[in-house]
């Protein structure tokens, strides 16, 4: 995975976006995840770039004179948003060009940058048969560069254990918040149990399914030996037109099951492929949901 996940111009665009959990959006009036307030009872946290609508009283004119850019002082209330980003690094995520892991890693990096820029606590974990590596949630602007390096170094390995991973993660996490799950969801044991475990612990959930375009619409005909990307199990198959049609019908039914489950359980679900322009996913599709604004 290349080291540079996101270039500087893209990061500047991301500074206009932020993440917000449903329970915070609909709960006490706080304005933002890290609210801007006046008064000694709140602790000064950091700065962020000025956005239209911000209170001019909290602009830092000293920084403006030095950098010729407007920054707003932020004061943090005790309650803040904790963002948990979990990335599937099982072997099936190595498939594609670019690989599903590379594409999903860029999405993870973009979402992490939004959260860090908004002074949320952000943690990132890689999982396959369980949590393979984990960075605990931290609220610190310089943390984003450590996150980028962490994501850039991820390697695909092992089988997917989606349900067990999320169940264990939900039990060990002390600060539920917004869980962002990035996976191809190609686990024979399903996904429902894991999502229910997070829901039971009162996580808000954003589920992003990343697939390769050839998985969505395979262009194959004739005799093939198919090899499972995680188990190495081989299957010989003579692929004809009706075989591909049956595959697409079953895939469509699977997608419908996911959509229905997510709708019934208030889980935000986005499905994308590695051929959809990355900026379109971030600045168009994600913004249609309830967590990115």
Long-range contacts (C-beta under 8 A, 24 or more apart in sequence): 1-99, 1-101, 1-102, 1-105, 1-151, 1-152, 1-153, 1-154, 1-155, 2-102, 2-152, 3-149, 3-152, 4-152, 5-105, 5-106, 5-109, 5-148, 5-151, 5-152, 6-106, 6-109, 6-110, 6-113, 6-148, 10-110, 10-279, 11-113, 13-283, 14-110, 14-113, 14-114, 14-117, 14-282, 15-48, 15-49, 15-117, 16-51, 17-114, 17-282, 17-283, 17-287, 17-292, 17-293, 18-114, 18-115, 18-117, 18-118, 18-292, 18-293, 19-81, 19-83, 19-111, 19-114, 19-115, 19-118, 19-120, 19-178, 19-291, 19-292, 20-81, 20-290, 20-291, 20-293, 21-81, 21-177, 21-178, 21-204, 21-291, 22-204, 22-266, 22-290, 22-291, 23-202, 23-204, 24-79, 24-81, 25-290, 30-77, 30-79, 32-118, 33-80, 33-81, 33-118, 33-119, 33-120, 34-74, 34-75, 34-76, 34-77, 34-80, 34-118, 34-119, 34-120, 35-75, 35-76, 35-77, 36-72, 36-73, 36-74, 36-75, 37-75, 37-77, 38-75, 39-75, 42-75, 42-76, 42-77, 43-75, 43-76, 44-73, 44-74, 44-75, 44-76, 45-74, 45-75, 45-76, 45-119, 45-139, 46-74, 46-119, 46-141, 47-71, 47-72, 47-73, 47-74, 48-72, 48-74, 48-117, 48-118, 48-119, 49-117, 74-119, 76-119, 76-139, 80-119, 80-120, 80-121, 80-139, 81-115, 81-118, 81-120, 81-121, 81-177, 81-178, 82-120, 82-121, 82-122, 82-123, 82-137, 82-175, 82-176, 82-177, 82-178, 83-111, 83-112, 83-115, 83-120, 83-121, 83-122, 83-123, 83-137, 83-177, 83-178, 83-180, 84-123, 84-125, 84-137, 84-169, 84-173, 84-177, 84-178, 84-179, 84-180, 84-203, 85-111, 85-112, 85-122, 85-123, 85-124, 85-125, 85-180, 85-182, 86-124, 86-125, 86-126, 86-127, 86-165, 86-166, 86-169, 86-179, 86-180, 86-181, 86-182, 86-183, 87-124, 87-125, 87-126, 87-127, 87-151, 87-154, 87-182, 87-183, 88-127, 88-128, 88-160, 88-162, 88-181, 88-182, 88-183, 88-184, 89-126, 89-127, 89-128, 89-132, 89-154, 89-155, 89-156, 89-157, 89-158, 90-127, 90-128, 90-129, 90-156, 90-157, 90-158, 90-159, 90-160, 90-230, 91-128, 91-156, 91-157, 91-158, 91-159, 91-229, 91-230, 92-156, 92-160, 92-184, 92-186, 92-229, 92-230, 93-156, 93-183, 93-184, 93-210, 94-156, 94-229, 95-212, 95-215, 95-229, 96-212, 96-213, 96-214, 96-215, 96-274, 97-274, 98-274, 99-156, 99-274, 100-184, 100-210, 100-211, 100-212, 100-274, 101-154, 101-156, 102-274, 103-210, 103-272, 103-274, 103-278, 104-182, 104-183, 104-208, 104-210, 105-151, 105-152, 105-154, 106-278, 107-182, 107-208, 107-210, 107-278, 107-281, 107-282, 108-151, 108-180, 108-182, 109-147, 109-148, 109-151, 110-282, 111-180, 111-292, 112-144, 112-147, 112-148, 112-151, 113-144, 114-292, 116-140, 116-141, 116-143, 116-144, 116-147, 117-141, 117-144, 120-177, 121-175, 121-177, 122-147, 124-150, 124-151, 125-169, 126-154, 127-161, 127-165, 127-169, 128-157, 128-158, 128-159, 128-160, 128-161, 128-165, 129-158, 129-159, 129-160, 129-161, 129-164, 129-165, 130-161, 130-164, 130-165, 130-168, 131-165, 131-168, 131-169, 132-157, 132-158, 137-175, 137-177, 158-230, 159-230, 159-231, 160-186, 160-187, 160-230, 161-187, 161-189, 162-187, 162-189, 162-190, 162-191, 162-194, 163-187, 163-189, 163-190, 163-191, 163-192, 163-193, 163-194, 163-197, 164-194, 165-194, 166-193, 166-194, 166-195, 166-197, 166-198, 167-193, 167-194, 167-197, 169-198, 170-197, 170-198, 170-200, 170-201, 170-203, 171-197, 171-201, 173-201, 176-201, 176-202, 176-203, 177-203, 177-204, 178-203, 178-204, 178-205, 178-206, 178-291, 179-203, 179-204, 179-205, 179-206, 180-206, 180-208, 181-205, 181-206, 181-207, 181-208, 182-208, 182-210, 183-207, 183-208, 183-209, 183-210, 184-209, 184-210, 184-211, 184-215, 185-209, 185-258, 186-230, 191-258, 191-261, 192-261, 195-261, 195-265, 195-267, 196-265, 199-265, 199-266, 199-267, 204-291, 205-267, 205-268, 206-267, 206-268, 206-270, 206-289, 206-291, 207-258, 207-262, 207-267, 207-268, 207-269, 207-270, 208-269, 208-270, 208-271, 208-272, 209-258, 209-269, 209-270, 209-271, 209-272, 210-272, 210-273, 210-274, 211-271, 211-272, 211-273, 211-274, 212-273, 212-274, 213-273, 213-274, 213-275, 215-273, 216-251, 216-273, 217-248, 218-244, 218-247, 220-244
